[in-house]
């Protein structure tokens, strides 16, 4: 049994609150990018994840992720309903923190992950169907993957895969699932007329995400230490580097640097560094963000145009592609000099880590895609996942919620 460190506990309470703030930030980020007739529905999808996963996690999610390992695949039901999860630390995960605090910190990750998927589904998915999907997806996709990667005994963790704050667990799983869901839903109608209704709202959301991401990444060190400080620096650096990289790509491709592009670049950089933040140096994070910004820009402009799928707010291009690059980059740049609990990567004499990272990525992609397809197929048999033509034309705010964001004003 460990001994609770009050400084670490205070830091982690603050980090938990920061990560919680990311989901309302995401709601603003996504909400500004849709048409004004759909902004409330888009926002509500993020809040639905907050409400539903807060309950699911307490009942079953936490124990499936972090309960006693069963065959490297899933956690046992020993902590069902938080039975046995109290103030005393769990030495397997954070011997310096109350077990309940570690549980709360992980809850915030479980909340934002399905909320990220909503970016691909806006303006056309039934809200009730989405709510059912969130619960099913969290239980059948997020919880097993989180156990594989982070749970003691999880098979990817045992294999040596590194994922500091959620490259596989959060971003690849949600990004790939978003792509599958977007293809299954089909395209929105009148795509040529769809433009963001409030870019300042999106930029505010990007700023809140950047702010909250310090809790996401630095907090994943689970205490006040050199790894946390390094993660704070690498997080900030990668966000800035990707924003610059994205802006340069826009200037070359379109002749202009857009405000929407700056906000998107920031988020892409934050995604890129998430799996690597506590394992790589600040200079490595500069490279990770710069390369990642260009890769995601290519994904959302060239690849999306070529294959003509309607990933409405580029959840796959930003989170799926960004998370994949971040996982590979961890295998390239990781250094035990930064974090002795990690591993050396390719540039530090260990090319095997790249292969391990690729295995974790491929497994996460395949499992997320398959399960998302199955879940949505089943839900669609019970309740149609896509709204009607009339509802889509009217806008989901009125059709699904009976409300208007701006009371008929031009906004």
C-alpha positions as semicolon CSV with decimal commas, in nm:
position;residue;x (nm);y (nm);z (nm)
1;X;0,000;0,000;0,000
2;X;0,143;0,336;-0,098
3;X;0,146;0,662;0,090
4;X;-0,064;0,952;-0,038
5;X;0,142;1,253;-0,150
6;X;-0,055;1,572;-0,088
7;X;0,131;1,777;-0,351
8;X;0,071;1,511;-0,617
9;X;-0,291;1,479;-0,508
10;X;-0,350;1,854;-0,538
11;X;-0,188;1,856;-0,881
12;X;-0,402;1,566;-0,997
13;X;-0,727;1,720;-0,874
14;X;-0,641;2,026;-1,082
15;X;-0,541;1,810;-1,381
16;X;-0,868;1,619;-1,358
17;X;-1,063;1,945;-1,368
18;X;-0,858;2,059;-1,669
19;X;-0,938;1,741;-1,861
20;X;-1,306;1,777;-1,772
21;X;-1,299;2,126;-1,927
22;X;-1,180;1,979;-2,256
23;X;-1,520;1,831;-2,342
24;X;-1,707;2,165;-2,319
25;X;-1,412;2,306;-2,516
26;X;-1,468;2,037;-2,777
27;X;-1,838;2,128;-2,787
28;X;-1,744;2,487;-2,874
29;X;-1,478;2,374;-3,123
30;X;-1,725;2,151;-3,306
31;X;-2,025;2,381;-3,255
32;X;-1,867;2,674;-3,438
33;X;-1,793;2,463;-3,744
34;X;-2,149;2,353;-3,820
35;X;-2,439;2,554;-3,966
36;X;-2,629;2,759;-3,711
37;X;-2,936;2,537;-3,738
38;X;-2,732;2,248;-3,595
39;X;-2,512;2,411;-3,329
40;X;-2,720;2,304;-3,028
41;X;-2,744;1,945;-3,145
42;X;-2,370;1,936;-3,208
43;X;-2,300;2,079;-2,864
44;X;-2,545;1,841;-2,700
45;X;-2,358;1,539;-2,836
46;X;-2,048;1,634;-2,631
47;X;-2,258;1,693;-2,322
48;X;-2,438;1,361;-2,374
49;X;-2,099;1,191;-2,349
50;X;-2,026;1,378;-2,025
51;X;-2,356;1,277;-1,869
52;X;-2,375;0,917;-1,986
53;X;-2,013;0,812;-1,937
54;X;-2,005;0,966;-1,590
55;X;-2,262;0,702;-1,494
56;X;-2,129;0,417;-1,708
57;X;-1,778;0,461;-1,566
58;X;-1,895;0,439;-1,206
59;X;-2,109;0,133;-1,272
60;X;-1,887;-0,077;-1,498
61;X;-1,636;0,117;-1,711
62;X;-1,365;0,166;-1,451
63;X;-1,353;-0,196;-1,344
64;X;-1,345;-0,318;-1,706
65;X;-1,046;-0,093;-1,773
66;X;-0,848;-0,124;-1,452
67;X;-0,990;-0,421;-1,261
68;X;-0,782;-0,737;-1,212
69;X;-0,667;-0,860;-1,550
70;X;-0,849;-1,143;-1,725
71;X;-0,632;-1,301;-1,993
72;X;-0,476;-0,970;-2,098
73;X;-0,810;-0,873;-2,257
74;X;-1,037;-0,709;-1,999
75;X;-1,056;-0,613;-1,634
76;X;-1,258;-0,819;-1,387
77;X;-1,577;-0,699;-1,220
78;X;-1,410;-0,664;-0,880
79;X;-1,478;-0,287;-0,874
80;X;-1,831;-0,303;-1,013
81;X;-2,013;0,006;-0,889
82;X;-1,682;0,126;-0,743
83;X;-1,699;-0,148;-0,482
84;X;-1,363;-0,139;-0,304
85;X;-1,246;0,182;-0,473
86;X;-1,182;0,416;-0,182
87;X;-0,938;0,674;-0,056
88;X;-0,648;0,432;-0,007
89;X;-0,411;0,420;-0,305
90;X;-0,395;0,135;-0,554
91;X;-0,022;0,060;-0,583
92;X;-0,070;-0,098;-0,927
93;X;-0,157;0,241;-1,078
94;X;-0,079;0,535;-0,852
95;X;0,064;0,455;-0,510
96;X;0,089;0,828;-0,437
97;X;-0,279;0,913;-0,501
98;X;-0,618;0,820;-0,358
99;X;-0,765;0,541;-0,570
100;X;-1,081;0,745;-0,618
101;X;-0,880;1,032;-0,766
102;X;-0,709;0,805;-1,018
103;X;-1,055;0,676;-1,108
104;X;-1,186;1,031;-1,160
105;X;-0,887;1,132;-1,373
106;X;-0,941;0,833;-1,599
107;X;-1,314;0,910;-1,619
108;X;-1,239;1,238;-1,797
109;X;-1,051;1,048;-2,070
110;X;-1,340;0,806;-2,107
111;X;-1,580;1,100;-2,148
112;X;-1,400;1,293;-2,420
113;X;-1,316;0,992;-2,639
114;X;-1,670;0,913;-2,765
115;X;-1,740;1,288;-2,778
116;X;-1,460;1,318;-3,036
117;X;-1,645;1,076;-3,264
118;X;-1,942;1,315;-3,284
119;X;-1,745;1,550;-3,510
120;X;-1,787;1,309;-3,800
121;X;-2,160;1,262;-3,742
122;X;-2,293;1,614;-3,704
123;X;-2,595;1,752;-3,889
124;X;-2,742;1,410;-3,969
125;X;-2,735;1,159;-3,679
126;X;-3,033;1,090;-3,458
127;X;-2,957;1,219;-3,106
128;X;-3,112;0,922;-2,926
129;X;-2,923;0,679;-3,150
130;X;-2,601;0,868;-3,077
131;X;-2,666;0,847;-2,703
132;X;-2,715;0,469;-2,723
133;X;-2,404;0,444;-2,940
134;X;-2,196;0,634;-2,681
135;X;-2,282;0,386;-2,407
136;X;-2,229;0,080;-2,624
137;X;-1,907;0,210;-2,778
138;X;-1,756;0,307;-2,443
139;X;-1,826;-0,038;-2,300
140;X;-1,731;-0,249;-2,600
141;X;-1,452;-0,043;-2,761
142;X;-1,297;0,210;-2,524
143;X;-1,289;-0,004;-2,211
144;X;-1,117;-0,308;-2,368
145;X;-0,859;-0,098;-2,556
146;X;-0,784;0,104;-2,242
147;X;-0,723;-0,221;-2,056
148;X;-0,498;-0,360;-2,329
149;X;-0,281;-0,049;-2,327
150;X;-0,297;0,083;-1,969
151;X;-0,428;-0,198;-1,750
152;X;-0,181;-0,405;-1,550
153;X;-0,166;-0,734;-1,742
154;X;-0,313;-0,579;-2,059
155;X;-0,156;-0,755;-2,357
156;X;-0,036;-0,445;-2,543
157;X;0,113;-0,300;-2,224
158;X;0,286;-0,631;-2,155
159;X;0,421;-0,632;-2,511
160;X;0,585;-0,295;-2,442
161;X;0,359;-0,056;-2,634
162;X;0,390;0,305;-2,517
163;X;0,092;0,539;-2,500
164;X;0,152;0,814;-2,250
165;X;-0,187;0,987;-2,255
166;X;-0,407;0,822;-2,518
167;X;-0,279;0,799;-2,874
168;X;-0,425;0,451;-2,921
169;X;-0,679;0,460;-2,642
170;X;-0,832;0,801;-2,718
171;X;-0,740;0,935;-3,060
172;X;-0,691;0,638;-3,291
173;X;-0,993;0,455;-3,151
174;X;-1,220;0,758;-3,183
175;X;-1,080;0,877;-3,515
176;X;-1,115;0,542;-3,689
177;X;-1,459;0,488;-3,538
178;X;-1,559;0,834;-3,663
179;X;-1,459;0,742;-4,019
180;X;-1,656;0,417;-4,011
181;X;-1,961;0,592;-3,866
182;X;-1,943;0,874;-4,121
183;X;-1,934;0,627;-4,410
184;X;-2,224;0,427;-4,264
185;X;-2,436;0,739;-4,212
186;X;-2,368;0,870;-4,560
187;X;-2,307;1,226;-4,676
188;X;-2,497;1,531;-4,564
189;X;-2,716;1,690;-4,831
190;X;-2,613;2,014;-5,008
191;X;-2,249;1,986;-4,905
192;X;-2,154;2,277;-5,130
193;X;-2,348;2,518;-4,907
194;X;-2,203;2,401;-4,575
195;X;-1,966;2,648;-4,408
196;X;-1,880;2,717;-4,042
197;X;-2,133;2,953;-3,886
198;X;-1,907;3,091;-3,609
199;X;-1,529;3,059;-3,643
200;X;-1,457;3,265;-3,326
201;X;-1,654;3,001;-3,132
202;X;-1,432;2,732;-3,281
203;X;-1,117;2,925;-3,194
204;X;-1,238;2,965;-2,836
205;X;-1,293;2,592;-2,826
206;X;-0,942;2,531;-2,960
207;X;-0,801;2,757;-2,689
208;X;-0,988;2,570;-2,416
209;X;-0,870;2,239;-2,559
210;X;-0,510;2,363;-2,556
211;X;-0,552;2,477;-2,195
212;X;-0,718;2,155;-2,084
213;X;-0,464;1,940;-2,267
214;X;-0,200;2,033;-2,010
215;X;-0,405;1,834;-1,760
216;X;-0,450;1,558;-2,019
217;X;-0,079;1,513;-2,087
218;X;0,111;1,655;-1,789
219;X;-0,144;1,499;-1,555
220;X;-0,073;1,159;-1,708
221;X;0,256;1,164;-1,515
222;X;0,030;1,119;-1,208
223;X;0,230;1,359;-0,994
224;X;0,452;1,663;-0,971
225;X;0,776;1,541;-1,126
226;X;1,017;1,588;-1,416
227;X;0,805;1,377;-1,651
228;X;0,501;1,600;-1,588
229;X;0,701;1,915;-1,656
230;X;0,851;1,765;-1,972
231;X;0,502;1,664;-2,089
232;X;0,380;2,020;-2,031
233;X;0,661;2,159;-2,248
234;X;0,627;1,902;-2,526
235;X;0,249;1,951;-2,537
236;X;0,276;2,325;-2,582
237;X;0,558;2,297;-2,835
238;X;0,387;2,039;-3,055
239;X;0,064;2,242;-3,064
240;X;0,251;2,551;-3,181
241;X;0,462;2,358;-3,432
242;X;0,161;2,190;-3,593
243;X;-0,027;2,521;-3,617
244;X;0,270;2,673;-3,802
245;X;0,302;2,366;-4,025
246;X;-0,070;2,368;-4,107
247;X;-0,057;2,741;-4,186
248;X;0,237;2,692;-4,424
249;X;0,050;2,411;-4,601
250;X;-0,258;2,632;-4,635
251;X;-0,049;2,917;-4,774
252;X;0,103;2,688;-5,036
253;X;-0,222;2,508;-5,118
254;X;-0,474;2,793;-5,102
255;X;-0,273;3,114;-5,092
256;X;-0,426;3,215;-4,757
257;X;-0,389;3,126;-4,389
258;X;-0,733;3,074;-4,238
259;X;-0,828;3,118;-3,874
260;X;-1,006;2,785;-3,887
261;X;-0,682;2,631;-4,009
262;X;-0,485;2,777;-3,720
263;X;-0,732;2,633;-3,469
264;X;-0,731;2,296;-3,642
265;X;-0,351;2,290;-3,656
266;X;-0,331;2,353;-3,282
267;X;-0,560;2,059;-3,209
268;X;-0,369;1,833;-3,451
269;X;-0,043;1,911;-3,273
270;X;-0,201;1,828;-2,938
271;X;-0,320;1,496;-3,078
272;X;0,022;1,419;-3,227
273;X;0,206;1,462;-2,898
274;X;-0,045;1,282;-2,675
275;X;0,109;0,933;-2,692
276;X;0,463;1,070;-2,678
277;X;0,442;1,364;-2,436
278;X;0,610;1,197;-2,139
279;X;0,863;1,000;-2,343
280;X;1,024;1,251;-2,583
281;X;1,231;1,569;-2,561
282;X;1,106;1,920;-2,641
283;X;1,307;1,922;-2,964
284;X;1,150;1,592;-3,067
285;X;0,805;1,739;-2,997
286;X;0,887;2,024;-3,235
287;X;0,947;1,772;-3,512
288;X;0,645;1,560;-3,417
289;X;0,411;1,859;-3,433
290;X;0,558;2,002;-3,753
291;X;0,540;1,674;-3,944
292;X;0,201;1,587;-3,797
293;X;0,048;1,916;-3,904
294;X;0,146;1,852;-4,264
295;X;0,026;1,490;-4,258
296;X;-0,317;1,579;-4,122
297;X;-0,352;1,870;-4,364
298;X;-0,289;1,625;-4,648
299;X;-0,543;1,384;-4,498
300;X;-0,826;1,638;-4,472
301;X;-0,764;1,803;-4,809
302;X;-0,633;1,537;-5,048
303;X;-0,739;1,199;-4,905
304;X;-1,087;1,313;-4,800
305;X;-1,145;1,473;-5,141
306;X;-1,025;1,163;-5,324
307;X;-1,242;0,913;-5,136
308;X;-1,536;1,155;-5,093
309;X;-1,643;1,048;-4,744
310;X;-1,821;1,308;-4,531
311;X;-1,618;1,322;-4,210
312;X;-1,792;1,650;-4,135
313;X;-1,547;1,807;-3,889
314;X;-1,242;1,596;-3,979
315;X;-1,240;1,374;-3,671
316;X;-1,054;1,104;-3,866
317;X;-0,807;1,339;-4,033
318;X;-0,720;1,511;-3,705
319;X;-0,755;1,238;-3,444
320;X;-0,722;0,914;-3,638
321;X;-0,435;1,018;-3,865
322;X;-0,284;1,242;-3,597
323;X;-0,294;0,964;-3,339
324;X;-0,137;0,714;-3,580
325;X;0,152;0,950;-3,653
326;X;0,192;1,021;-3,281
327;X;0,215;0,650;-3,203
328;X;0,477;0,594;-3,473
329;X;0,666;0,906;-3,362
330;X;0,677;0,770;-3,007
331;X;0,852;0,463;-3,144
332;X;1,103;0,686;-3,323
333;X;1,178;0,953;-3,061
334;X;1,114;0,793;-2,718
335;X;1,406;0,815;-2,476
336;X;1,465;0,654;-2,136
337;X;1,668;0,963;-2,050
338;X;1,338;1,153;-2,049
339;X;1,138;0,881;-1,877
340;X;1,314;0,574;-1,732
341;X;0,977;0,397;-1,711
342;X;0,945;0,417;-2,090
343;X;1,179;0,278;-2,355
344;X;1,434;0,398;-2,607
345;X;1,304;0,437;-2,960
346;X;1,457;0,410;-3,305
347;X;1,677;0,720;-3,275
348;X;1,813;0,592;-2,946
349;X;1,912;0,249;-3,073
350;X;1,591;0,047;-3,040
351;X;1,412;0,001;-3,375
352;X;1,199;-0,275;-3,220
353;X;0,986;-0,012;-3,045
354;X;0,858;0,113;-3,382
355;X;0,736;-0,238;-3,465
356;X;0,564;-0,270;-3,126
357;X;0,396;0,066;-3,178
358;X;0,277;-0,040;-3,523
359;X;0,125;-0,359;-3,383
360;X;-0,067;-0,156;-3,123
361;X;-0,186;0,087;-3,393
362;X;-0,302;-0,185;-3,633
363;X;-0,486;-0,370;-3,357
364;X;-0,656;-0,051;-3,238
365;X;-0,759;0,044;-3,592
366;X;-0,898;-0,300;-3,675
367;X;-1,086;-0,352;-3,349
368;X;-1,233;-0,001;-3,339
369;X;-1,350;-0,021;-3,700
370;X;-1,509;-0,364;-3,668
371;X;-1,687;-0,296;-3,339
372;X;-1,815;0,044;-3,450
373;X;-1,964;-0,115;-3,762
374;X;-2,134;-0,388;-3,558
375;X;-2,268;-0,150;-3,293
376;X;-2,415;0,093;-3,546
377;X;-2,569;-0,189;-3,752
378;X;-2,748;-0,321;-3,445
379;X;-2,867;0,022;-3,332
380;X;-2,991;0,102;-3,682
381;X;-3,211;-0,209;-3,671
382;X;-3,382;-0,076;-3,358
383;X;-3,379;0,299;-3,411
384;X;-3,269;0,466;-3,734
385;X;-2,928;0,625;-3,687
386;X;-2,990;0,892;-3,950
387;X;-3,254;1,163;-3,928
388;X;-3,512;1,209;-4,203
389;X;-3,466;1,435;-4,506
390;X;-3,714;1,682;-4,357
391;X;-3,533;1,694;-4,021
392;X;-3,198;1,745;-4,188
393;X;-3,336;2,025;-4,402
394;X;-3,500;2,196;-4,103
395;X;-3,193;2,157;-3,884
396;X;-3,143;1,924;-3,591
397;X;-3,178;2,196;-3,326
398;X;-3,547;2,241;-3,402
399;X;-3,618;1,889;-3,529
400;X;-3,452;1,702;-3,241
401;X;-3,461;1,948;-2,952
402;X;-3,729;2,207;-3,032
403;X;-3,485;2,492;-2,973
404;X;-3,289;2,753;-3,166
405;X;-2,941;2,870;-3,070
406;X;-2,992;3,226;-3,185
407;X;-3,372;3,267;-3,172
408;X;-3,396;3,327;-3,544
409;X;-3,121;3,588;-3,554
410;X;-2,869;3,580;-3,836
411;X;-2,556;3,442;-3,673
